[in-house]
Amino acid sequence: MVNSAPVSTGNPQRVIVMSLLVNAAAPMAIFYGLRAAGVDQWLALMLGLVAPAATTVHSVITKRRIDMIAGLVMTVLLLSVALSFLTGSPRALLARDGVLTAVAGVWILVTLWRTPYYLNALRLFTGGALRDRINDAWRAEPAFRQVVRTCTVIWGSALLLDAGSTVVLAYTLPVDSVPLTGGLKLAALIVLAEVGSRVHFRRKAGPFLVEPAEGGAGRDDR
């Protein structure tokens, strides 16, 4: 799909994706790299926090303020490090990933009260006449708005499901297998959310976005 406008750093889609990459994928790569080099589990997990911590500090410095995401990430990092020092357990650090995806899931669901996450995603990945029809349908069609809200719920629920299962895995599986298992699980849930939301949107919202035949009756493309 074509995006005819610059991507805003405040766009929910970009924020969620970047948050998952920095707070889940990067620590996992660092963990397994250090484990392969012989570093123990606890230290490898602690050093894996460098990427999200550095990104959060950079965000605060460049923006000269602590926004909601930076504040939440920093709070979770500090709490997980403190808990890990108190318990000496690497599992407390592994459970941190569940807290972060829970934050992302709750944030997505909170957007239902104003501009749903999925509507912002549609606006980001479409352009021209299609984006205009999306905006028109959102303003004029209650059924279309319900479809967008349902797709938003699909994404938020997928991340909350990942959060809960991540905490369970952190305290049940062998420590060395948790980051990989959790990463694969998160990827699978994201794929399911993407496919499920797209199928639902095309089936239920597609009729609202059909381009009117030239010279014929139909929606005003404005």
Buried (B, 14 or more C-beta within 10 A) or exposed (E): EEEEEEEEEEBBBBBBEEBBEBBBBBBBBBBBEBBEEEBEBBEBBBBBBEBBBEBBEEBBEEEEEBEEBBBBBBBBBEEBBEBBEEEEBBBBBBBBBBBBBBBBBBBBBEBBEEBBBBBBBBBBBBBEEBBBBBBBBBEEBEEBBEBBBBBBBBBBBBBBBBBEBBBEBBEEBEBBEBBEBBBEBBBEBBEEBEEBBEEBBEEBBEEBBEEEEEEEEEBEEE
